[in-house]
């Protein structure tokens, strides 16, 4: 079971990744960032969603679709960061 600190670190990393790259990281990237095993990274992502953090995974997968305000899937809500377009919001 992930600790609250691990969940917070995972959430922050996912949001920073979304802001920096425009798409969500895969759980392997979360695992590498936090220095845990791949399975622990996968569990972290699932536990983060179960804990009530806004966001969702693509059904029956481990792929992060959105973590508000950002979305990895194209939406009608285009946004820019520091004047640079290229992101989607929910």
Beta strands, then each sheet from edge to edge (+ up, - down):
strand 1: 56-57
strand 2: 64-67
strand 3: 70-71
strand 4: 77-81
strand 5: 84-89
sheet 1: 1+ 2- 3+ 5- 4+
end
